[in-house]
């Protein structure tokens, strides 16, 4: 399951939360503010069946694609909140 880092807009606490890629957390685990969490972009690495890391180019391409998708999701969420 992917791990995401969120920052609370109220208490400024950083939280690492595991959830599927189609979910978005909104409630801060520290101060319980609803709609206070903002997902941050983070680096990651991948392993294929417990073997060596994929080639740098593959990891970079995957990171760029995942970041693109995440930014699109954030844009959609911001447009919904307006």
Buried (B, 14 or more C-beta within 10 A) or exposed (E): EEEBBBBBEBEEBEBEBEEEEEEEBEEBEEEEBEEBBEBEEEEEEEEEEEEEEBEEEEBEEBBEEBEEEBEEBBEEEEEEEE
